[in-house]
Amino acid sequence: MKSICVIGIGYVGLPTAAMFASKGHKVVGYDVNEKAVNALNKGKIIIEEPGLGDLVKQVVESGNLVGSTECPDDCDVYIIAVPTPINSDKTADMRFVRSATEAIVPHVRKGNIVILESTSPPRTVEDLMLPILEKSGLKIGDELLVAHSPERILPGKVLEELRTNSRIVGGINKKSSEAVKEVYESIVEGEIFLTTSTTAEMCKVMENTFRDVNIALANELAKMSEELGVNAWEVIRLANQHPRVNILSPGPGVGGHCIALDPWFLVEASDKSRLIEQGRRNNDSMPTYVKNRITSLVGRLDGKRIALYGVTYKPNIDDVRESPVMHLWTLLKEAGAIVKVCDPHANEKLEENYGIYDAAKDADIAVLGVNHAEFERVDFGKLASVMKGKAILDTRNYWSEESVNNAGLEYHLLGKSENMDKWEN
Ligand SMILES: NC(=O)c1ccc[n+]([C@@H]2O[C@H](COP(=O)([O-])OP(=O)(O)OC[C@H]3O[C@@H](n4cnc5c(N)ncnc54)[C@H](O)[C@@H]3O)[C@@H](O)[C@H]2O)c1
């Protein structure tokens, strides 16, 4: 069994620490946030994740996991899981990785292992961390082993995915990769692939970039379709019959703290990343595009009443970080519209939140921003009876055109032209 320090006990670090502790390792969760540390030492958690509360309680009670606001001595392994956000100019903000690495230096000794789990721009281990770790006086790659092992867990399924996902371990040399593989083998059932640290960094960032660029392509298709008299959703359905084509869905933009941010790491790192940058900009343009579509349906936004359904960055979660619909909301308010939001999942995050039919009272238009399950059962007759206008804009292809039109409302769909080619009977 090893003694392990996990630096940063947030969405990634805490489940990782708890999993290692559940396998009998002695784990310290070190964090600069006293609130998180105090909660942990009481066996409690301050984030939402199914099953995590019970596991943390169990491993804290067993004495295998403790929280600390001080970086501990005498650990075999130091795992860094701190945030890697971007600055307002879209460059990577590496302050947390830098300070976490500096915090380790006085404590590491011969034979220790340092693992970076945070999603980081390629070359972070080689160019940012190693020069700092060298200050320990240890021979890097021999007396101090270092690797990047990116985390790919899905919020909501974190404990299961930590165990079953495959894992990439990118060491600065073979000895580091093999030692780090052995560390993860105690919690990971999936296959563990060994490579270099920079390749591992590139893999994780490219996984998120792959999705971002493909969503950008779907959004571009939506914009072109509206111009060219077609319905993008029908194009996608038919084109995806091709055995080697899988076009993703368009929408009001890309959100969350991974896919909407990580591609910028590549844009900063290399000027060869033209397609990636264009994709990012295309996805970032979608809230403005949707705002303009709303304007084309109701006229000048000043004084118009808008019911906005769903503001989180994806369906059925409470997370509004980098949410494109939150951005749309701001744009609508800036244009003078009176926006009433209804989001049954984001209750904690919003100062004002209306019920489905209260949000629509006297509305000129109702806009579906996020396809939460609760919105599947909207009674459009009831919606029509409280709305002033008739327009419905669906940005997710989620509501039934027939049900909306049968209620006397007018269905409009992001990506579907208002001037569709008609078949003559
Ligand atoms: N959340 C996810 O679903 C997810 C999935 C895959 C990868 N990642 C990546 O994992 C990394 C961590 O993300 P997260 O969501 O867990 O972040 P988080 O904000 O939930 O947690 C990070 C924690 O690190 C602490 N911290 C910051 N600087 C510190 C320092 N110098 N020393 C000690 N503690 C420090 C913070 O107080 C916070 O509690 C990021 O790079 C992220 O991109 C996240």
PDBQT file of the ligand as one rigid body, heavy atoms in Angstrom, charges set to zero:
ROOT
HETATM    1  N1  LIG A 501     -14.757  18.052 -13.629  1.00  0.00    +0.000 N 
HETATM    2  C1  LIG A 501     -14.623  17.207 -14.642  1.00  0.00    +0.000 C 
HETATM    3  O1  LIG A 501     -15.599  16.556 -15.036  1.00  0.00    +0.000 OA
HETATM    4  C2  LIG A 501     -13.296  16.987 -15.314  1.00  0.00    +0.000 A 
HETATM    5  C3  LIG A 501     -13.148  15.901 -16.175  1.00  0.00    +0.000 A 
HETATM    6  C4  LIG A 501     -11.918  15.674 -16.765  1.00  0.00    +0.000 A 
HETATM    7  C5  LIG A 501     -10.859  16.538 -16.496  1.00  0.00    +0.000 A 
HETATM    8  N2  LIG A 501     -11.030  17.614 -15.666  1.00  0.00    +0.000 N 
HETATM    9  C6  LIG A 501      -9.867  18.467 -15.407  1.00  0.00    +0.000 C 
HETATM   10  O2  LIG A 501      -9.414  18.205 -14.081  1.00  0.00    +0.000 OA
HETATM   11  C7  LIG A 501      -8.846  19.391 -13.495  1.00  0.00    +0.000 C 
HETATM   12  C8  LIG A 501      -9.558  19.689 -12.186  1.00  0.00    +0.000 C 
HETATM   13  O3  LIG A 501     -10.910  19.964 -12.449  1.00  0.00    +0.000 OA
HETATM   14  P1  LIG A 501     -12.034  19.932 -11.328  1.00  0.00    +0.000 P 
HETATM   15  O4  LIG A 501     -13.342  19.984 -12.047  1.00  0.00    +0.000 OA
HETATM   16  O5  LIG A 501     -11.784  18.848 -10.352  1.00  0.00    +0.000 OA
HETATM   17  O6  LIG A 501     -11.758  21.345 -10.606  1.00  0.00    +0.000 OA
HETATM   18  P2  LIG A 501     -12.419  21.865  -9.249  1.00  0.00    +0.000 P 
HETATM   19  O7  LIG A 501     -12.455  23.328  -9.355  1.00  0.00    +0.000 OA
HETATM   20  O8  LIG A 501     -13.664  21.104  -8.949  1.00  0.00    +0.000 OA
HETATM   21  O9  LIG A 501     -11.358  21.434  -8.119  1.00  0.00    +0.000 OA
HETATM   22  C9  LIG A 501     -10.057  21.883  -8.067  1.00  0.00    +0.000 C 
HETATM   23  C10 LIG A 501      -9.640  22.063  -6.612  1.00  0.00    +0.000 C 
HETATM   24  O10 LIG A 501      -8.258  22.447  -6.605  1.00  0.00    +0.000 OA
HETATM   25  C11 LIG A 501      -8.067  23.357  -5.534  1.00  0.00    +0.000 C 
HETATM   26  N3  LIG A 501      -6.817  24.086  -5.740  1.00  0.00    +0.000 N 
HETATM   27  C12 LIG A 501      -6.538  25.075  -6.623  1.00  0.00    +0.000 A 
HETATM   28  N4  LIG A 501      -5.247  25.433  -6.541  1.00  0.00    +0.000 NA
HETATM   29  C13 LIG A 501      -4.684  24.656  -5.592  1.00  0.00    +0.000 A 
HETATM   30  C14 LIG A 501      -3.378  24.548  -5.056  1.00  0.00    +0.000 A 
HETATM   31  N5  LIG A 501      -2.376  25.306  -5.519  1.00  0.00    +0.000 N 
HETATM   32  N6  LIG A 501      -3.176  23.646  -4.084  1.00  0.00    +0.000 NA
HETATM   33  C15 LIG A 501      -4.163  22.873  -3.608  1.00  0.00    +0.000 A 
HETATM   34  N7  LIG A 501      -5.433  22.928  -4.082  1.00  0.00    +0.000 NA
HETATM   35  C16 LIG A 501      -5.673  23.803  -5.066  1.00  0.00    +0.000 A 
HETATM   36  C17 LIG A 501      -9.317  24.196  -5.556  1.00  0.00    +0.000 C 
HETATM   37  O11 LIG A 501      -9.525  24.844  -4.306  1.00  0.00    +0.000 OA
HETATM   38  C18 LIG A 501     -10.404  23.156  -5.874  1.00  0.00    +0.000 C 
HETATM   39  O12 LIG A 501     -10.977  22.611  -4.703  1.00  0.00    +0.000 OA
HETATM   40  C19 LIG A 501      -9.004  20.479 -14.563  1.00  0.00    +0.000 C 
HETATM   41  O13 LIG A 501      -7.828  20.545 -15.321  1.00  0.00    +0.000 OA
HETATM   42  C20 LIG A 501     -10.144  19.960 -15.421  1.00  0.00    +0.000 C 
HETATM   43  O14 LIG A 501     -10.092  20.486 -16.742  1.00  0.00    +0.000 OA
HETATM   44  C21 LIG A 501     -12.223  17.846 -15.053  1.00  0.00    +0.000 A 
ENDROOT
TORSDOF 0
